[in-house]
Amino acid sequence: MKLYDLLVEGYHTPLTASQIAELFHAGQIQRNDPCKEVATERWRTIDELFPLLKYHSSGSSESTRRGVSTDPSTDYAKPAGLLATSALKAGWVCFAVGLSLSWFFPLGNAFFSIAFITAIVAMCAHEVNRGLILLLSTFCGAALCALIFFTLVIGTIGVVTAPVIEQANASLKQMRAAQARFANQIAASNQQPQSMKASIDGSTLSLPPNSLIKSRSSPTTQNTQGLAPRQAYAIEQANQAAQKAESDRAQQREAVRQAEAERDRINAKEQKLEQIQKSIDWYETNIRDYQSKGWDWRFLEQERDELIKQRWDLESR
């Protein structure tokens, strides 16, 4: 135990630290009174040797009355407790601010970082349990805010892109309906030449054979003269029907060619739309990845918007 000499009239020295504390709290000695350790020769003041006496006068007096030692050397651990309490208070304040901001404002996670640091400081200052509670609360709060934030982002993207997807589906349905109409037109054009050919064959079969004409002809000159015009008329009708059938076949071939060209154009358009949609999906995936990592994703958004514009232009054609 250290002993101290007190240069104050009326007191026998050396004294212990607890005795000096009792005299100080009783008001019998002052902060500026000379004092020194017995082993040293340099005189100092009470305030220099015992700086914490002025902060704990009431508590020390109560401890003295109860018989508890008030050695000032034991009070040097109290600033660490004050530091831990201050760190915990600051940590919980930062935790509350981060919890109220981070779920919609990502930069609010900085407050969680401060709360994490203050929790470690409190644990190092002998507040392990309370610091550990703050540390775990910080982790859980950060995870909860991140989950809420990404849920909001995904929901917003779904709401924004839903009309675009519906418009794309409507365009695809319109193109498929157009393909069905072209297929029906091709089938109808194929049936027309067949019916025309059947009518020509029927008209040809309806003509009387030469043997029947000869058998039905009379020996009179009037019947013989009337037979030639009828045959010529029938031949002319057959030639006209054949020409019309050939023209119909040419129109059919042209319709088939146009339908095939239109089908190829629609297929190429669908392939182009499919490629653009895959590119848009790729950019949206990377945008979400960049956002989760805190990187700059605005250039990806520009490229995605450009592809969406190209898709709209292609669908409107």
Summary of the structure (lengths in Angstrom):
residues: 317
radius of gyration: 52.6
end to end distance: 98.4
largest distance: 182.9
contacts: 851
relative contact order: 0.05
helix: 79%
strand: 4%
